[in-house]
Amino acid sequence: MSKLARVIGAMQYLLLRLLRILSRLFKACWVFFPSILFIVLAIWCFWTLGQGKDLVVAFTENHQAKAFFLIAIAFWVYVSWYSSRVIAYIKKSKQEEYVAKVAGQSPGNEPSKRSFTPNYFELPADWLEKFPRLIGYGCLLSIEIAVLLSPALGPHAISPGKAFLYLLLGLIISWGLDNIVQEFADKSRVFARYLFYMSLAIFLVAAVIVVMMQKGSILVLFWVLLLLHAVYMLYINLRHSEQTNPPAKPPRPFFLIRILYAVMAPLRIPRRELGYFLWFNIVSITGLLIYLLAIRNMNISWQIGPFPFVLLAFAVLGGFGNIVTALSVKASVNFHFLLVVLALLLGSNETHYVRTIPYADRAQQGIYNQRQDLYQYFDNWVSSRGAEIDSASGTYRVYLVLANGGASRSGYWTASVLGRLEDTTYGKPTQFSRHLFCLSGTSGGGVGVATFFSLLHERKKLPADLPVSYTHSARSFLKKDFLSSTLAHMLGPDYFKYVFHINRQLPDRAGALELTMEEGARTCADTLKVAMDQPFSQLLALNGQPYDAPILCINTTRMQDGNPGIVTNIRLNREMFNNRVDVMDILNDTLDMRLSTASVLGARFPYISPAGRIDETISAQNRVHPNDSSLVHYFVDGGYFDNSGAGVVQEMLRAVLNHTAESKDTLLKSRVRKLQFMVLHITNSPVGVAPLNPVGPINNDLSSPILTILGAYDMQTTVNDRRLDNFLKDITRNQVCAGGSYYPIHLYRDTEERKEARRRGDTLREVPYAMNWFISDTTRTRMDNRLLVQPKLNQLIRQLDSLVRP
């Protein structure tokens, strides 16, 4: 019985020890949560998100950004480590003061050794010493493992499961080696310092070589990061040599040193750490300056690149969070909570207005009320092509384009497909743009169709015999870095505006995205350039004026009620288009917007771009209440309602066919009977049926509503596409037109292509194309190659080549 009791007692002791360790672990994570949070964010961004992995690949292709990356990673590691170390010093001091108070001792007196038994502390001194070190190691390991996960390694990249195992092993090994280095540094301080300087020199030489290398394996970067890992380990274990015969009266420190001592004292930082604290301030000021310059200067943000800037922002925001934590620990008040409350109380001032511009000419005010409606546009479109339609021996094709959302991936693919169709048919009777009736896009697809639309418009300003390439011009624009400046505002001013409302003239992240598009278009070297800064009012189909461009529909969604909206160059009839919001109709008559703003209004997907506000002025006679002078509209990504733009195209087709059927114009009827409507659906997401996997009971209870909403969001677009496909089959059976067809052009391989690949023995899974506002050269090259071999696109081009004008 006594043996059993001893076993039970031992188990109880072990259990209590385990519970105490877990308790301290959770408390440590809470104390140091800002730094830990950004390590977790780095893991999520660069380990699991395809966008983050592509940023790592893109970074390795830009040797200029490597210098900024090494600065950023060193800045992040140093700030995370030392700001956490400051928190640890304050926490240690507060714990000692509390224990001394409980023990009945004055904080000014020397407490007994028993009073400072670690069991009396929330977090023992060794935990407070080691945790900041582990945070620094965690920063390095998260990026080192991200390199090993990179698609640039191809089949040699490690799996996500192994990545977390490597992280755990890396932390354990780093902890063990840190203890060894710490003991060594205590015994051989001078030699440890020499070893540090030697490793630092080796690291700097290796860093210069990597920065100068135009090309090279991504593993070279991994080895440089390991060198930085070693430098960090040696640096945090440096010790000052103690003087054997210190002077009776030490010399008075310099003025700057006295200031640093004055700052260190309330933070409970020992004076022996003056060097660490001095370099902490130097590194912090340098990193902060680069961070602020990237926010203010778009060219600097482009030079830095998105991957290094994210690390730079993590350092600044993590450092700010640690400052708040240090003050919270010092004052025993949760300032994080107070800041959140303050943001909720002061955050009512609007910071996300849609960018608008006044008209250059007052005579243009109200010009959006002068747009042609759909019937006028259709009649004019058919009439302007009357001779071609009449002379056609068979049918006359009419193209309507749908483009799914997907950020730059969608924009690049959409504009490339449309550009290739235009380039291969330019100057021929089957010229694509001559047969193009409508461009409808959502999110990145809206940017893609707007790009092609702008190229068509700008082409008219150039000599007809000047050779141009729509494909090359579109690619030159859409390969630009639209992400870095957007992230600079998202992880910069937008983070602080809720409380401080700093610099209201500074655009929000959606405005930064628009400005980046405008500047990116201006910096293209092509003769034919996209004009993203062009006022949308100059692109309209106006009453009584000839117009030789397609209808442009950029799909958006009104946030408050989920109602779909359209930015378009014609005027929408609400009954005809099922009460869709005509965004240009709600603009004040004195305001206009640029093409960039119109494009981004349909591409405000979650968090990267916030809902944009437009105030609609209500005339006195239309007010329900006398004080209701305006309606407030917030617009988000069009993909919330329809990620392809199929809905508005179906409504458009239905309206023009009904209009033709009811028309008394026999010439119009005869011409429309020859029209064959072909919907080109340009997609950029994987093709196939979503897997129906089992869901665990807890997941079912907690997240089934969210999972259902997300599934309905995707399926709603699918149903819209199928409804349009069936509608096209239906109109083939009527006598109003020559028929309709649905023609998808996929970026990813479709079911038939995958079957054919398996028959050839190709069983490898198709590598995903990252969806982001910045695309690596590797991903763009794959998309360019796909454009040349896309079977449906090539088949369509062959059909167009075979069509001969009678």
C-alpha positions in Angstrom: 0.0 0.0 0.0 2.8 2.4 0.9 4.4 1.6 -2.5 1.2 2.5 -4.3 0.9 5.6 -2.2 4.4 6.6 -3.3 3.6 6.0 -6.9 0.4 8.0 -6.6 2.3 10.8 -4.8 5.0 10.8 -7.5 2.3 11.0 -10.2 0.6 13.9 -8.4 3.9 15.7 -8.1 4.7 15.2 -11.8 1.2 16.4 -12.7 1.5 19.5 -10.5 4.9 20.2 -12.0 3.4 19.9 -15.5 0.4 22.1 -14.6 2.8 24.7 -13.2 4.9 24.6 -16.3 1.8 25.0 -18.5 0.6 27.8 -16.3 3.9 29.6 -16.6 4.0 29.0 -20.4 0.6 30.5 -20.9 1.5 33.5 -18.7 4.7 34.0 -20.6 2.8 33.9 -23.9 0.4 36.5 -22.5 3.2 38.8 -21.3 5.1 38.5 -24.6 2.1 38.1 -26.9 2.9 41.0 -29.3 6.2 39.4 -30.5 4.7 35.9 -30.5 1.7 37.2 -32.4 3.8 38.4 -35.3 5.8 35.2 -35.3 2.5 33.3 -35.7 1.5 35.8 -38.5 4.8 35.1 -40.3 4.2 31.4 -40.1 0.6 31.8 -41.4 1.6 34.1 -44.2 4.8 32.4 -45.5 4.1 28.8 -44.6 0.4 28.2 -45.4 -0.7 31.0 -47.8 0.1 30.5 -51.5 0.4 34.3 -51.8 3.0 34.4 -49.1 5.0 31.6 -50.6 5.0 33.4 -54.0 6.3 36.5 -52.3 9.3 34.5 -51.1 9.9 33.3 -54.6 9.5 36.8 -56.0 12.0 38.1 -53.5 14.7 35.7 -54.6 14.2 37.0 -58.1 15.0 40.6 -57.1 18.6 40.9 -56.0 18.1 44.5 -55.0 15.5 43.6 -52.4 17.9 41.1 -50.7 19.8 43.9 -49.0 16.5 45.3 -47.6 15.5 41.7 -46.6 18.6 41.2 -44.5 18.1 44.6 -42.9 14.5 43.8 -42.2 15.1 40.4 -40.7 17.9 41.7 -38.5 15.6 44.6 -37.5 12.7 42.3 -36.7 14.8 39.9 -34.7 16.6 42.6 -32.7 13.5 44.6 -31.9 11.5 41.5 -31.0 14.3 40.1 -28.7 15.3 43.3 -26.9 11.9 44.9 -26.5 10.7 41.6 -25.0 13.8 41.7 -22.8 12.8 45.1 -21.5 9.4 43.7 -20.7 11.1 40.9 -18.8 13.2 43.3 -16.7 10.1 45.3 -15.8 8.1 42.2 -15.0 11.0 40.8 -12.9 11.2 44.1 -11.0 7.4 44.2 -10.4 7.4 40.6 -9.1 10.3 41.3 -6.7 8.5 44.5 -5.4 5.3 42.5 -4.9 7.0 39.7 -3.0 8.9 42.2 -0.9 5.6 44.0 -0.1 3.9 40.7 0.8 6.9 39.7 3.0 6.5 43.0 4.9 9.8 44.4 3.6 10.4 47.8 2.2 11.3 47.7 -1.5 14.3 49.8 -0.7 15.7 47.2 1.7 17.6 44.2 0.7 15.1 41.3 0.8 16.0 37.9 2.1 17.0 35.2 -0.3 14.0 33.1 0.8 11.7 36.0 -0.2 12.8 35.6 -3.8 12.2 31.9 -4.2 11.0 31.3 -7.8 7.9 29.6 -6.6 6.6 32.9 -5.4 6.8 34.5 -8.8 4.4 34.3 -11.7 7.3 33.9 -14.0 10.7 32.9 -12.6 13.8 34.9 -13.6 15.2 32.1 -15.8 11.9 32.1 -17.8 12.0 35.9 -18.2 15.6 35.6 -19.4 15.1 32.7 -21.8 11.7 33.7 -23.4 12.9 36.8 -25.2 15.8 34.8 -26.6 13.4 32.1 -27.8 11.3 34.9 -29.5 14.4 35.9 -31.5 15.1 32.4 -32.4 11.4 32.0 -33.4 11.6 34.9 -35.7 14.7 33.5 -37.5 13.3 29.9 -37.6 9.9 31.1 -39.1 11.7 32.6 -42.1 14.4 29.9 -42.4 11.6 27.2 -42.6 9.6 29.4 -45.0 12.6 29.2 -47.4 12.6 25.4 -47.1 8.9 25.4 -47.9 9.3 27.6 -50.9 7.9 26.3 -54.3 11.2 27.5 -55.7 12.7 24.2 -54.4 10.3 22.2 -56.4 9.9 18.6 -55.2 12.7 19.2 -52.7 10.5 21.6 -50.6 9.5 20.2 -47.2 5.9 19.5 -46.3 3.9 21.7 -43.9 3.8 18.9 -41.4 7.6 18.7 -41.3 7.8 22.4 -41.1 6.2 22.5 -37.6 8.4 19.6 -36.5 11.4 21.5 -37.7 10.2 24.6 -35.8 9.9 22.6 -32.6 13.3 20.9 -33.1 14.9 24.2 -34.1 13.7 25.9 -30.9 14.9 23.0 -28.7 18.3 22.9 -30.5 18.6 26.7 -30.3 17.8 26.6 -26.6 20.3 23.9 -25.9 23.1 25.6 -27.9 22.2 28.9 -26.3 22.9 27.4 -22.8 26.2 26.1 -24.0 27.2 29.4 -25.6 26.1 31.2 -22.4 28.3 29.1 -20.2 31.2 29.5 -22.7 30.8 33.3 -22.8 30.8 33.4 -19.0 34.1 31.6 -18.8 35.9 33.1 -21.9 34.4 36.5 -22.4 37.2 37.9 -24.6 37.4 34.9 -26.8 33.6 34.8 -27.1 33.7 38.4 -28.3 36.3 37.6 -30.9 34.2 34.7 -32.1 31.2 37.0 -32.4 33.1 39.6 -34.5 34.5 36.8 -36.7 31.0 35.3 -37.3 29.7 38.8 -38.0 32.4 39.4 -40.6 31.6 36.1 -42.3 27.9 36.9 -42.3 28.5 40.4 -43.8 30.7 39.0 -46.5 28.2 36.3 -47.3 25.4 38.8 -47.3 27.2 41.0 -49.8 27.8 38.0 -52.1 24.1 37.1 -51.9 23.0 40.6 -52.6 25.4 40.9 -55.6 24.3 37.5 -57.1 21.9 38.0 -60.0 20.7 34.4 -59.8 21.2 31.5 -57.4 19.5 28.8 -55.5 17.2 29.9 -52.7 19.1 27.6 -50.5 22.0 30.1 -50.5 19.6 32.5 -48.7 18.9 29.7 -46.2 22.6 29.3 -45.3 23.0 33.1 -44.9 20.1 33.0 -42.5 21.8 30.2 -40.6 24.9 32.4 -40.3 22.6 35.2 -39.0 21.2 32.7 -36.5 24.8 32.0 -35.2 25.6 35.8 -35.0 22.4 36.4 -33.0 23.2 33.5 -30.6 26.7 34.8 -30.0 25.6 38.5 -29.7 22.9 38.0 -27.0 25.5 36.1 -24.9 28.2 38.8 -25.0 29.5 39.8 -21.6 31.5 42.8 -20.5 34.9 42.3 -19.0 34.9 43.4 -15.3 37.6 45.7 -14.3 40.0 44.2 -11.7 40.9 47.6 -10.1 38.0 49.9 -10.7 38.7 53.6 -9.9 37.4 54.9 -6.6 35.5 57.7 -8.4 34.5 56.7 -12.0 34.5 59.4 -14.6 31.3 61.3 -15.4 29.6 59.7 -18.4 29.0 61.7 -21.6 25.8 63.6 -22.0 24.2 61.1 -24.4 25.2 58.2 -22.0 23.5 60.0 -19.1 20.3 60.4 -21.2 20.4 56.7 -22.0 20.9 55.8 -18.3 18.0 58.1 -17.4 15.8 56.2 -19.8 17.1 52.8 -18.7 16.4 53.4 -15.0 12.6 53.4 -15.0 12.6 50.4 -17.4 14.8 48.5 -14.9 17.5 47.8 -17.5 20.8 47.2 -15.9 23.5 49.7 -16.7 25.8 46.9 -17.9 23.5 46.6 -20.9 24.2 50.1 -22.2 25.6 48.7 -25.4 22.6 46.5 -26.1 20.3 49.4 -25.4 22.3 51.8 -27.5 22.3 49.5 -30.5 18.6 48.8 -29.9 17.8 52.5 -30.4 20.1 52.8 -33.4 18.6 49.7 -35.1 15.0 50.9 -34.2 15.5 54.4 -35.5 17.1 53.1 -38.8 14.3 50.5 -39.3 11.6 53.1 -38.5 13.0 55.6 -41.0 13.0 53.0 -43.8 9.5 52.0 -42.8 8.3 55.6 -42.9 10.0 56.3 -46.2 8.3 53.2 -47.7 5.0 54.6 -46.7 5.6 58.1 -48.1 7.5 57.1 -51.2 6.1 54.6 -53.7 9.5 54.0 -55.4 11.2 53.1 -52.1 8.4 50.6 -51.4 8.9 49.1 -54.8 12.7 48.8 -54.2 12.1 47.1 -50.8 9.5 44.7 -52.1 6.6 43.2 -50.3 8.4 40.4 -48.4 11.1 42.5 -46.8 8.5 45.2 -46.0 6.2 42.8 -44.2 9.1 41.8 -41.9 9.9 45.5 -41.5 6.3 46.2 -40.5 6.2 43.2 -38.2 9.2 44.7 -36.4 7.7 48.2 -36.1 4.2 47.0 -35.1 5.6 44.3 -32.8 7.9 46.9 -31.2 4.9 49.3 -30.7 2.9 46.4 -29.1 5.8 45.6 -26.8 6.0 49.3 -25.7 2.3 49.2 -24.8 2.9 45.9 -23.0 5.9 47.3 -21.1 3.8 50.3 -20.0 1.0 47.9 -19.0 3.3 45.8 -16.9 4.9 48.9 -15.4 1.6 50.5 -14.4 -0.3 47.3 -13.8 -3.0 48.5 -16.3 -3.9 46.8 -19.6 -3.2 49.6 -22.1 -3.9 47.3 -25.0 -7.6 47.1 -23.8 -7.7 50.8 -23.3 -6.4 51.4 -26.8 -9.1 49.1 -28.3 -11.8 51.0 -26.3 -10.3 54.3 -27.4 -10.3 53.2 -31.0 -13.9 52.2 -30.8 -14.8 55.6 -29.2 -12.7 57.8 -31.5 -12.9 55.6 -34.6 -16.2 57.1 -35.9 -14.5 59.6 -38.3 -14.6 58.1 -41.8 -11.2 57.1 -43.1 -12.2 55.1 -46.2 -13.9 57.4 -48.6 -13.7 56.4 -52.3 -11.2 58.6 -54.1 -13.0 61.1 -56.3 -11.9 64.1 -58.4 -13.7 67.3 -59.5 -14.3 67.9 -63.1 -11.6 69.8 -65.0 -14.4 71.5 -67.0 -17.6 72.6 -65.2 -19.5 71.9 -68.4 -18.9 68.2 -67.8 -20.8 68.2 -64.5 -23.7 65.8 -64.7 -22.2 64.0 -67.7 -23.1 60.6 -66.2 -26.7 61.5 -66.7 -26.0 61.7 -70.5 -24.9 58.1 -71.0 -26.7 55.9 -73.5 -28.9 53.3 -72.1 -28.6 49.6 -73.2 -31.2 49.9 -75.9 -29.5 52.9 -77.5 -26.1 51.4 -77.2 -27.2 48.1 -78.8 -29.0 49.8 -81.7 -26.0 51.9 -82.4 -23.6 48.9 -82.1 -25.6 46.9 -84.6 -26.1 49.9 -86.9 -22.4 50.7 -87.0 -21.7 47.1 -88.1 -24.6 46.9 -90.4 -22.7 46.5 -93.6 -20.5 43.7 -92.1 -23.6 41.9 -90.7 -25.5 42.2 -94.0 -22.6 40.9 -96.1 -22.0 37.9 -93.8 -23.0 34.7 -95.6 -23.6 33.0 -92.3 -23.7 34.2 -88.7 -22.0 37.2 -87.2 -20.2 36.6 -83.9 -20.8 38.8 -80.9 -18.5 38.3 -77.9 -19.4 39.0 -74.3 -16.5 38.4 -71.9 -16.7 37.3 -68.2 -13.6 37.5 -66.0 -13.5 35.9 -62.6 -11.9 37.5 -59.6 -8.4 36.7 -58.4 -6.3 39.9 -57.9 -3.3 40.3 -60.2 -3.5 36.6 -61.2 -6.9 37.2 -62.7 -6.0 40.6 -64.1 -2.8 39.3 -65.8 -4.5 36.1 -67.2 -7.6 38.0 -68.4 -5.7 40.8 -70.1 -3.3 38.3 -71.6 -6.1 36.2 -73.1 -7.9 39.2 -74.5 -4.6 40.7 -75.7 -3.7 37.6 -77.6 -7.1 37.4 -79.2 -6.8 41.0 -80.4 -3.2 40.7 -81.5 -3.8 37.5 -83.6 -6.9 39.1 -85.3 -5.9 42.7 -85.6 -6.6 44.2 -89.1 -8.6 41.1 -90.1 -12.4 40.9 -90.8 -12.6 38.8 -87.6 -10.8 41.4 -85.4 -11.8 40.5 -81.9 -12.5 44.0 -80.6 -14.8 44.7 -83.6 -17.0 41.8 -82.5 -16.7 42.6 -78.8 -19.9 43.8 -77.2 -19.3 43.6 -73.5 -16.5 43.2 -70.9 -17.7 42.1 -67.5 -15.3 41.5 -64.7 -15.1 41.1 -60.9 -12.3 41.9 -58.5 -9.0 41.2 -60.3 -11.0 40.2 -63.4 -12.4 43.8 -63.3 -8.9 45.1 -63.3 -8.1 42.8 -66.3 -11.0 43.9 -68.4 -10.5 47.6 -67.5 -6.8 47.2 -68.6 -7.9 45.8 -72.0 -10.6 48.4 -72.3 -8.1 51.2 -71.7 -5.7 49.8 -74.3 -8.5 49.8 -76.9 -9.3 53.4 -76.0 -5.6 54.5 -76.1 -5.0 52.7 -79.4 -7.3 55.1 -81.2 -4.9 58.0 -80.3 -2.0 56.3 -82.1 -1.4 56.0 -85.9 -3.2 53.1 -87.4 -0.1 51.7 -89.0 2.0 51.8 -85.8 2.7 48.2 -84.7 1.6 47.5 -81.1 1.1 44.5 -78.9 -1.9 44.4 -76.6 -0.6 41.3 -74.9 2.8 42.9 -74.2 1.3 46.2 -73.1 -1.1 44.5 -70.7 1.6 42.3 -69.2 4.0 45.2 -68.8 1.4 46.9 -66.7 0.0 44.0 -64.7 3.4 42.6 -63.8 4.0 45.7 -61.7 4.2 45.5 -57.9 0.8 46.6 -56.7 1.3 45.1 -53.2 4.2 46.8 -51.5 2.8 50.3 -51.3 -0.6 48.8 -50.4 0.9 46.9 -47.5 2.9 49.9 -46.5 -0.4 51.8 -45.8 -2.2 48.7 -44.5 0.5 48.0 -41.9 1.3 51.7 -41.4 -1.1 54.6 -41.2 -4.3 52.5 -41.5 -3.2 50.7 -38.3 -3.1 53.9 -36.3 -5.8 56.1 -37.9 -8.5 54.7 -35.7 -7.0 56.5 -32.6 -4.7 59.2 -33.9 -6.3 60.2 -37.2 -2.9 61.1 -38.6 -2.5 62.9 -41.9 -6.0 62.7 -43.4 -4.5 63.6 -46.8 -2.6 60.3 -46.8 -4.6 57.7 -48.8 -5.9 54.5 -47.1 -4.7 51.2 -48.4 -7.3 51.1 -51.2 -6.2 54.5 -52.3 -2.6 53.4 -52.2 -3.5 50.5 -54.5 -5.1 52.9 -57.0 -2.1 55.2 -56.9 0.2 52.3 -57.4 -1.7 51.3 -60.5 -1.6 54.8 -61.9 2.1 55.2 -61.3 2.8 51.6 -62.6 1.0 52.4 -65.8 2.9 55.6 -66.3 6.3 53.9 -65.8 5.6 51.3 -68.6 7.9 51.7 -71.6 5.4 50.5 -74.2 4.1 52.8 -76.9 0.6 51.6 -76.1 0.1 52.3 -72.4 -2.8 51.7 -70.0 -4.2 55.0 -68.7 -5.3 54.1 -65.2 -5.3 57.8 -64.2 -7.8 58.7 -66.9 -11.1 60.1 -65.6 -13.9 57.6 -66.2 -16.1 60.4 -67.6 -13.9 60.4 -70.7 -14.7 56.8 -71.4 -18.5 57.0 -71.6 -21.0 56.1 -74.4 -22.8 59.4 -74.6 -26.2 60.3 -76.2 -25.9 61.4 -79.8 -22.2 60.6 -80.1 -20.5 57.8 -82.0 -18.9 55.2 -79.8 -16.7 52.3 -80.9 -15.8 50.6 -77.6 -17.5 47.7 -75.8 -19.7 48.1 -72.7 -17.5 47.9 -69.6 -19.0 46.4 -66.4 -16.9 46.3 -63.2 -19.0 44.4 -60.7 -19.0 45.5 -57.0 -21.2 44.8 -54.0 -22.9 47.3 -51.6 -21.8 46.3 -48.1 -24.9 47.3 -46.1 -27.4 45.1 -47.9 -25.4 42.9 -50.3 -27.0 44.5 -53.3 -24.8 44.1 -56.5 -23.5 47.3 -58.1 -21.9 48.1 -61.5 -19.4 50.7 -62.6 -20.2 51.0 -66.3 -19.9 53.3 -69.2 -23.7 53.1 -70.1 -26.7 54.0 -68.0 -28.4 51.1 -66.2 -32.1 50.7 -66.0 -33.0 49.4 -62.6 -35.9 47.3 -63.8 -33.9 45.8 -66.6 -30.9 45.0 -64.4 -32.9 43.7 -61.3 -32.2 46.8 -59.2 -28.5 46.7 -59.5 -26.8 49.9 -58.3 -25.4 52.1 -61.0 -22.4 53.4 -59.1 -21.8 56.3 -61.4 -25.4 57.4 -61.1 -25.0 58.0 -57.3 -21.9 60.2 -57.7 -22.5 63.8 -57.0 -22.8 65.7 -60.3 -19.7 67.7 -59.4 -17.5 64.6 -58.9 -15.7 62.1 -61.1 -13.5 59.1 -60.5 -10.4 57.7 -62.3 -10.3 54.4 -64.1 -8.0 53.1 -61.3 -10.7 53.9 -58.7 -13.4 52.3 -60.7 -11.3 49.1 -61.1 -10.4 48.8 -57.4 -14.0 49.5 -56.4 -14.9 46.1 -57.6 -11.7 44.6 -56.2 -12.0 45.5 -52.5 -11.6 41.9 -51.2 -11.4 41.3 -47.4 -8.9 43.2 -45.3 -6.5 44.2 -48.1 -8.9 46.8 -49.3 -11.7 48.1 -46.9 -15.2 49.0 -48.0 -15.2 52.3 -49.8 -17.7 55.0 -49.0 -19.6 57.1 -51.5 -22.2 59.7 -50.4 -25.2 60.1 -52.7 -26.8 63.6 -52.5 -30.6 63.4 -52.4 -32.6 66.3 -53.9 -35.1 68.0 -51.7 -38.1 66.7 -53.5 -36.9 63.1 -53.1 -36.2 63.1 -49.4 -38.3 61.0 -47.1 -37.3 63.1 -44.1 -36.3 66.8 -44.5 -32.9 66.1 -42.8 -32.0 63.2 -45.1 -29.7 65.1 -47.4 -27.6 62.1 -48.5 -27.5 58.3 -48.6 -24.3 56.6 -47.6 -23.1 53.7 -49.7 -20.2 51.3 -48.9 -18.9 49.2 -51.7 -16.8 46.0 -51.4 -15.5 43.3 -53.8 -18.0 42.2 -56.4 -17.1 38.6 -55.7 -19.3 38.7 -52.6 -22.3 38.5 -54.8 -21.1 37.3 -58.2 -17.4 36.4 -58.8 -17.7 36.2 -62.6 -20.1 39.0 -63.7 -22.4 36.4 -65.3 -25.5 37.9 -63.8 -25.3 41.3 -65.5 -24.4 39.7 -68.8 -27.4 37.5 -68.7 -29.7 40.4 -67.9 -28.1 42.4 -70.7 -28.7 39.6 -73.3 -32.2 39.1 -72.1 -32.9 42.8 -72.4 -31.5 43.3 -75.9 -33.3 40.1 -77.2 -36.6 41.3 -75.8 -36.0 44.7 -77.2 -35.4 43.2 -80.6 -38.4 41.0 -80.4 -40.6 44.0 -79.5 -39.0 46.4 -82.0 -40.8 47.5 -85.2 -37.5 48.1 -86.9 -37.4 45.3 -89.5 -33.8 46.0 -90.4 -32.7 45.6 -86.8 -34.6 42.4 -86.5 -33.0 40.9 -89.7 -29.5 41.8 -88.5 -30.0 40.5 -85.0 -31.2 37.2 -86.5 -27.6 36.8 -87.8 -26.0 37.5 -84.5 -24.4 34.5 -82.7 -23.7 35.5 -79.1 -20.6 33.8 -77.6 -19.8 34.3 -73.9 -16.1 33.9 -73.3 -15.6 33.0 -69.6 -12.0 33.6 -68.5 -11.4 31.8 -65.2 -8.3 31.6 -63.1 -9.2 29.2 -60.3 -8.8 25.4 -60.1 -11.5 23.6 -62.1 -13.5 20.8 -60.6 -16.0 19.7 -57.9 -15.2 20.7 -54.3 -14.4 17.6 -52.1 -17.2 16.6 -49.7 -15.2 15.6 -46.7 -16.6 14.7 -43.3 -16.8 17.4 -40.6 -16.0 16.7 -37.0 -18.9 17.1 -34.4 -17.2 20.1 -32.7 -16.4 21.7 -36.0 -20.0 21.1 -37.0 -21.5 22.8 -34.0 -19.1 25.7 -34.0 -18.4 26.5 -37.6 -21.2 25.1 -39.7 -22.8 28.5 -40.3 -19.5 30.0 -41.4 -18.7 27.0 -43.6 -22.1 27.1 -45.2 -21.9 30.9 -45.9 -18.4 30.3 -47.5 -19.8 27.4 -49.6 -22.8 29.4 -50.7 -20.5 32.3 -51.6 -18.7 30.1 -54.1 -21.7 28.2 -55.2 -23.7 31.4 -55.9 -21.2 32.2 -58.7 -21.3 28.7 -60.0 -25.1 28.8 -60.2 -25.0 32.2 -62.0 -22.6 30.7 -64.5 -24.8 27.7 -65.1 -27.9 29.8 -65.4 -26.2 31.9 -68.1 -25.0 28.7 -69.9 -28.6 27.4 -69.9 -30.0 30.7 -71.0 -27.6 30.7 -74.0 -28.9 27.2 -74.9 -32.5 28.5 -74.7 -31.9 31.5 -77.0 -30.5 29.1 -79.6 -34.0 27.7 -79.9 -35.7 31.0 -80.5 -36.0 33.0 -83.7 -34.6 36.3 -82.5 -30.9 35.6 -83.0 -28.7 33.0 -84.5 -28.0 31.4 -81.1 -25.6 31.5 -78.2 -22.8 29.5 -76.7 -20.7 29.4 -73.6 -17.0 29.1 -74.1 -14.7 28.8 -71.0 -11.0 29.6 -71.1 -9.3 28.3 -68.0 -6.0 29.1 -66.5 -5.9 25.8 -64.7 -6.3 22.5 -66.6 -9.9 21.3 -66.9 -11.1 17.8 -66.4 -10.4 16.7 -70.0 -6.9 18.1 -69.8 -6.2 16.3 -66.6 -7.5 13.0 -68.0 -5.3 13.5 -71.0 -2.3 14.2 -68.8 -2.9 11.0 -66.8 -3.1 9.0 -70.1 0.4 10.4 -70.9 1.6 9.3 -67.5 1.7 12.7 -65.9 0.3 12.2 -62.5 1.8 15.2 -60.8 -0.5 17.7 -59.1 -0.8 21.0 -60.9 1.2 23.6 -59.1 -1.1 26.4 -57.9 -0.9 29.9 -59.3 -0.6 32.4 -56.4 -3.4 35.0 -56.1 -2.0 38.3 -55.0 -1.5 41.9 -56.1 2.1 41.0 -56.9 3.2 38.0 -59.0 6.6 36.4 -59.1 8.5 36.0 -62.4 8.3 32.3 -61.9 4.5 32.3 -61.7 4.1 34.8 -64.6 6.3 32.7 -66.8 4.1 29.7 -66.1 1.0 31.8 -67.0 2.7 33.0 -70.2 3.5 29.4 -71.2 -0.1 28.4 -70.4 -1.4 31.1 -72.6 0.4 29.6 -75.6 -0.9 26.0 -75.0 -4.4 26.7 -73.6 -6.4 24.3 -75.9 -9.7 26.2 -75.9 -8.0 29.5 -76.6 -6.0 28.0 -79.5 -9.1 26.4 -80.8 -10.9 29.7 -80.9 -7.9 31.4 -82.6 -7.9 28.7 -85.3 -11.7 29.2 -85.8 -11.1 32.9 -86.2 -8.3 32.3 -88.7 -10.6 30.0 -90.7 -13.4 32.5 -91.0 -13.1 34.4 -94.3 -15.1 37.5 -95.1 -17.3 36.8 -98.1 
